[in-house]
Amino acid sequence: MRIAIRNTFLIDTEGEHGVGDLYIKDGLIEGRNLGGKVDQEFDAKGLVTTPAFLDLHAHLREPGQEAKEDLRSGLSAAAAGGYGTVVSMANTSPVIDEPGWVQTLLERAESIQQARLRPAATLSRGLKGELLTDFAALQEAGAVMITDDGIPVQDGHLMRRACEYAVELDLIIQTHSEDPGLRQNGVMNEGRISHQLGLPGNPIAAEAAMIYRDCEIALMTGARVHIAHISSKRGMQIVEWFKEQGANVTAEVTPHHLTLTDESFLQFDPLFKVAPPLRTGEDVSYLRDAVKRGVVDNIGTDHAPHTRAEKEHDLLHAPFGIANLEVSFALLYTHLVQQEGLPLRDLLKLLQDGPAKIMKWDIPSLATGMPADVVVLDLEKPREVTPSTFKSKAKWTPWDGQTLQGWPMYTFVRGQKTFQRVD
């Protein structure tokens, strides 16, 4: 199969390549402006073509939680959001702590032929925080990351041993850095708004204390430790300091922590309930500044879908999580590029180069011979967020009805069209 994407502005890690035609053949990038007969062509005049995004942090819920999401709906949602590769979190039911489950997920994803799946596996058996899993066997089966995401690793000794084991295998460990003793039953950021609403708060200290511990262990062991979903100014400052000390740590922020504050809770809507919680405007401003200064290594969605019935519980009992795969790029483009003046290439690095470097994968590129995972973006036309059209099973979002720019129009994975937007 030979495909041409015509009249499109081309941009990748090597720079801007101007307006031209991109040719795809047999799942690979064939080249630019080649000419010749094609089997399919897509007119992308006025649109931007770039390598598809990488998401290192998504909850796809399979196995066992398919009422919330499954691999087909989740990987289709990823493609609709412009993502070519997704790392799935392991806090499913059962959890992904055995090589057989890793292999099953990979086989299932391959049969779906949407975004690529790269599974994570748990750090501890059964997510209990007591005994380490067999990292080597999990890696051999195809796991690319070790994480108990969703549940903090409370035992510092276990975290140390995990890091030492990961160093031997050159595996990366992703954290969920919140101190359970400080977090307690907090449902939102502890501060003025939580006091006003009379809701139990989750203090910034819970995040800061655990980030400090995890970074200290990374420095001690030399492990590659990825600090996920940093939500606070203080948490980011700690990561910055440890980077200066030589710790092999990387920093992730999410679209919701860059665009929403704890004032959202004044609506009493559990759609805004997420862990770690939405913080203050000062925290959001600092995280955005960290993005601009190059402190942040990647933006991960932390896509965490739930059923509508679950999210209709009250704020004390509704589950934590926001589903956002399909709106993430438009949110980031609108808020960071359009409103804050972040260069487009800097945003793309956080979705392409950044996650690839964290994982030690090939840098996504439009160069000849690279995998044909590309997204075609409309950066100009404003569109309203319409959850009813989502591929995800979670057809509700905090951004319902907002008008955003920067929408994926086509996504190609393995040289095949996996998504086309229909207005």
C-alpha positions in Angstrom: 0.0 0.0 0.0 1.4 3.4 -1.1 -0.2 6.5 0.4 0.4 10.2 -0.2 -0.5 13.0 2.2 -0.5 16.0 0.0 0.0 19.8 0.3 0.8 19.5 4.0 3.2 21.5 6.3 5.7 19.0 7.5 7.4 19.2 10.9 9.4 16.8 13.1 12.3 16.7 15.5 14.7 17.7 12.7 12.8 20.9 12.1 10.2 22.4 9.7 10.3 20.9 6.2 7.8 23.3 4.5 4.7 22.4 2.5 4.9 19.2 0.5 3.7 15.7 0.0 4.6 12.9 2.4 4.7 9.4 1.0 4.0 6.2 3.0 4.7 2.7 1.7 4.3 -0.7 3.4 4.1 0.8 6.9 7.1 3.0 6.6 7.9 6.6 5.6 9.0 6.4 2.0 10.0 10.1 1.6 8.9 13.6 0.7 7.8 14.9 -2.7 8.6 11.7 -4.5 5.8 11.6 -7.1 4.5 8.5 -8.8 1.4 6.4 -8.5 -0.3 5.9 -5.1 -3.1 3.7 -3.9 -4.6 6.4 -1.6 -4.1 10.1 -1.3 -5.3 12.6 1.3 -5.4 16.3 0.6 -4.0 18.0 3.7 -3.9 21.6 2.4 -3.7 24.0 5.3 -3.0 21.2 7.8 0.2 20.2 9.6 1.7 16.7 9.5 4.0 15.4 12.3 4.9 12.1 13.9 2.1 10.6 16.0 2.3 11.3 19.7 3.6 9.0 22.5 1.6 8.7 25.7 3.5 7.0 28.6 0.5 7.1 31.0 -2.9 5.8 30.2 -5.4 3.6 32.0 -7.1 1.4 29.4 -8.8 -0.8 32.1 -8.5 -4.2 30.4 -8.6 -6.8 31.8 -11.5 -6.8 34.2 -12.8 -3.2 34.0 -14.2 -3.2 30.5 -17.3 -1.3 31.6 -15.0 1.7 31.9 -12.8 1.2 28.9 -11.3 -1.7 26.9 -8.4 -2.0 24.6 -10.5 -1.4 21.5 -12.2 1.8 22.8 -9.0 3.0 24.5 -6.6 2.5 21.6 -9.2 4.0 19.2 -9.5 7.0 21.5 -5.7 7.3 21.5 -5.7 7.4 17.7 -8.4 10.0 17.7 -6.2 12.1 19.9 -3.3 11.8 17.6 -1.4 9.2 19.6 0.4 6.4 17.8 1.7 4.6 20.9 0.3 4.3 24.4 1.8 2.8 27.6 -1.0 1.1 29.5 -1.0 1.2 33.3 -1.1 -2.1 35.2 -3.7 -1.4 37.9 -6.4 -3.5 36.2 -8.3 -6.5 37.6 -6.4 -8.7 37.7 -3.3 -6.6 37.8 -0.6 -7.0 35.3 2.0 -8.8 37.4 2.5 -11.9 35.4 4.2 -12.3 32.0 1.1 -14.1 30.6 -1.0 -11.0 31.0 1.6 -8.9 29.2 1.6 -11.2 26.3 -2.2 -11.4 26.2 -2.5 -7.6 26.1 0.0 -7.4 23.3 -1.7 -10.0 21.2 -5.1 -8.4 21.8 -3.8 -5.0 20.8 -2.2 -6.3 17.7 -5.5 -7.8 16.5 -7.3 -4.4 17.0 -4.9 -2.5 14.8 -5.3 1.0 16.3 -2.7 2.8 18.3 0.3 0.7 19.3 0.2 -0.7 22.9 3.3 -0.9 25.1 2.2 -2.4 28.5 3.5 -1.5 31.9 3.7 -4.1 34.6 3.3 -3.7 38.4 6.2 -3.2 40.7 4.7 -5.2 43.5 2.7 -8.5 43.4 -1.0 -7.8 43.4 -0.3 -4.0 43.9 0.1 -4.8 47.6 3.4 -3.1 48.1 5.0 -6.1 49.8 6.9 -8.3 47.3 8.5 -7.4 44.0 7.3 -8.9 40.8 9.7 -10.7 38.4 10.9 -7.7 36.4 13.1 -9.8 34.1 10.2 -12.1 33.1 7.8 -9.2 32.7 10.4 -7.4 30.5 11.0 -10.5 28.4 7.2 -10.8 27.8 7.1 -7.2 26.5 6.6 -4.9 29.5 8.3 -1.6 29.0 7.8 0.1 32.4 7.5 -0.9 36.0 4.9 1.0 38.1 2.3 0.6 40.8 0.6 3.7 39.5 -2.6 4.4 41.3 -1.2 3.2 44.6 2.0 4.8 46.1 4.8 2.4 47.1 4.8 3.2 50.8 7.7 0.9 51.8 10.9 2.8 51.1 13.0 -0.4 51.3 10.8 -2.0 48.6 11.2 1.0 46.4 15.0 0.9 46.9 15.1 -2.8 45.9 12.9 -2.2 42.9 15.3 0.6 41.7 18.3 -1.7 42.2 16.6 -4.5 40.2 15.5 -2.1 37.5 19.1 -0.8 37.1 20.3 -4.3 36.2 17.7 -4.6 33.5 17.8 -0.9 32.3 14.1 -0.7 33.0 12.3 2.5 34.0 10.2 2.9 37.1 7.3 5.3 37.1 6.1 6.5 40.5 2.8 7.6 42.0 4.4 9.9 44.5 1.9 10.7 47.3 2.5 9.9 50.9 -0.6 7.9 52.1 -0.2 9.0 55.7 -0.4 12.7 54.7 -2.9 12.2 51.9 -5.3 10.3 54.0 -8.9 10.5 52.5 -8.4 13.8 50.8 -10.6 14.3 47.8 -9.2 17.6 46.6 -6.3 20.0 47.1 -6.1 21.1 50.8 -6.4 24.8 50.9 -8.8 27.7 50.8 -11.3 26.0 48.5 -11.4 22.7 50.4 -11.9 24.7 53.7 -14.7 26.7 52.0 -16.5 23.6 50.8 -15.8 21.5 53.9 -14.2 18.7 51.9 -11.2 16.6 53.2 -8.0 17.9 51.6 -4.9 16.3 50.1 -2.0 18.6 51.0 0.8 19.5 48.7 3.1 18.1 51.4 1.9 14.6 50.5 3.2 14.9 47.0 6.4 16.8 47.9 7.5 14.4 50.6 7.1 11.3 48.4 8.7 12.9 45.4 11.7 13.8 47.6 12.0 10.2 48.8 11.6 8.7 45.3 14.2 11.1 43.9 16.6 10.4 46.8 16.3 6.7 46.1 16.9 7.3 42.4 20.0 9.3 43.2 21.3 6.6 45.6 20.7 3.7 43.2 21.3 5.3 39.8 17.9 4.1 38.6 15.8 5.7 35.9 12.8 7.0 37.8 10.0 8.8 36.1 8.0 11.1 38.4 4.5 10.9 37.1 1.7 13.5 37.1 3.5 16.2 39.1 0.7 18.6 40.3 2.3 21.2 42.5 4.9 24.0 42.4 6.7 22.4 45.4 6.8 19.0 43.8 8.3 20.3 40.6 10.9 22.3 42.5 12.0 19.2 44.3 12.5 17.4 40.9 14.4 20.4 39.6 16.8 20.3 42.5 17.4 16.5 42.2 18.1 16.9 38.5 20.8 19.4 39.4 22.3 16.9 41.8 22.6 14.3 39.0 19.6 12.1 39.8 18.4 10.2 36.8 14.8 11.4 37.2 12.4 12.7 34.6 9.3 14.8 35.1 5.8 14.3 33.8 2.8 16.7 33.9 -0.7 16.1 32.6 -3.1 18.2 30.5 -5.5 18.6 33.5 -2.9 19.8 35.9 -1.8 22.4 33.3 -5.3 23.7 32.5 -7.6 23.3 35.6 -7.4 24.5 39.2 -9.1 23.5 42.5 -11.6 26.3 41.9 -13.3 23.8 39.5 -14.6 22.1 42.7 -16.9 25.0 43.3 -19.2 23.3 40.8 -19.4 20.3 43.1 -18.8 18.1 40.0 -16.9 14.8 40.5 -15.6 15.0 37.0 -12.9 17.2 38.4 -11.9 14.6 41.0 -8.4 13.2 40.2 -5.3 11.9 42.0 -3.1 13.8 42.6 -5.7 16.6 42.9 -6.1 19.8 40.9 -4.1 22.5 42.6 -4.1 26.3 42.8 -3.6 28.8 40.1 -0.1 29.4 41.4 0.7 25.8 40.9 -0.7 25.7 37.4 1.4 28.8 36.5 4.5 27.2 37.9 4.0 24.0 36.0 3.5 26.0 32.8 6.7 27.9 33.4 8.5 24.6 34.0 7.3 23.5 30.6 8.6 26.6 29.0 12.0 26.3 30.8 12.5 22.7 29.6 12.3 21.2 33.1 9.3 18.9 32.1 10.3 15.9 30.1 7.0 14.8 28.8 3.2 15.4 29.0 1.3 12.2 29.8 -2.5 12.1 29.6 -3.1 9.9 32.7 -6.3 9.1 30.9 -8.5 7.4 33.6 -12.0 6.6 32.4 -14.9 5.6 34.7 -18.5 4.8 34.1 -21.0 7.7 34.2 -22.7 6.0 37.2 -19.4 6.0 39.1 -18.7 9.6 38.4 -22.2 10.6 39.5 -21.5 9.6 43.1 -20.9 12.5 45.5 -17.4 14.0 45.8 -16.5 11.8 48.8 -17.3 8.5 47.0 -16.8 9.1 43.3 -13.6 7.5 41.9 -10.5 9.5 41.0 -9.7 10.1 37.3 -10.3 12.2 34.2 -10.6 10.8 30.7 -8.8 13.0 28.2 -7.0 11.1 25.4 -9.1 12.7 22.7 -8.9 16.3 23.8 -5.3 16.4 25.2 -3.5 17.9 22.2 -6.3 20.5 21.5 -6.2 21.5 25.1 -2.4 21.8 25.2 -2.2 23.7 21.9 -5.0 26.1 22.8 -3.7 26.8 26.4 0.1 26.6 25.9 0.7 27.6 22.3 -2.2 29.9 21.5 -2.5 31.6 24.9 0.9 31.3 26.4 3.1 31.6 23.3 4.9 28.3 23.7 6.5 27.4 20.3 4.8 24.5 18.6 8.0 22.6 18.3 8.4 22.8 22.1 5.0 21.3 22.6 5.7 18.5 20.1 8.9 17.6 21.8 7.0 16.9 25.0 4.8 14.5 23.1 7.4 13.0 20.7 11.1 13.4 21.6 10.6 13.7 25.3 8.7 10.4 26.0 11.0 8.6 23.4 14.1 9.7 25.3 12.6 8.7 28.6 12.0 5.2 27.3 15.1 5.0 25.2 13.1 4.5 22.0 13.9 5.8 18.6 12.9 9.5 18.3 9.8 9.8 16.1 10.6 11.3 12.7 9.4 11.8 9.2 12.7 10.5 7.8 12.7 7.8 5.2 12.5 4.3 6.7 10.9 5.4 10.0 7.6 3.8 11.1 4.7 5.5 9.4 3.0 6.7 12.6 1.8 10.2 11.8 -0.9 12.7 12.7 -2.4 15.4 10.5 -3.5 18.4 12.6 -5.8 21.3 11.9 -4.3 24.1 14.0 -6.6 26.8 12.8 -10.3 25.9 12.9 -11.9 26.2 16.4 -14.1 23.2 17.3 -16.3 22.6 20.3 -15.5 19.7 22.6 -18.4 17.2 22.0 -18.0 14.1 24.2 -20.8 12.2 22.5 -18.5 11.7 19.6 -15.6 10.3 21.6 -14.3 6.8 20.8 -13.7 6.3 24.5 -16.4 4.7 26.5 -16.1 7.8 28.9 -18.2 10.2 26.9 -18.0 13.0 29.5 -15.3 15.5 30.2 -14.6 18.6 32.3 -14.1 20.5 29.0 -17.5 19.7 27.6 -18.6 22.6 25.3 -15.3 24.5 25.3 -14.0 25.7 22.0 -10.4 24.6 21.3 -8.0 24.6 18.4 -5.5 22.0 17.3 -7.6 19.0 16.5 -6.2 15.8 14.8 -7.8 15.3 11.5 -6.1 12.0 10.5 -4.0 9.5 12.3 -2.0 6.8 10.6 -0.4 3.9 12.6 1.8 1.3 10.8 1.0 3.2 7.6 -2.8 2.5 8.0 -5.4 5.2 8.6 -6.7 4.6 12.1 -8.7 7.8 12.5 -10.4 10.4 10.4 -12.3 13.3 11.8 -15.7 14.0 10.4 -17.1 17.5 11.2 
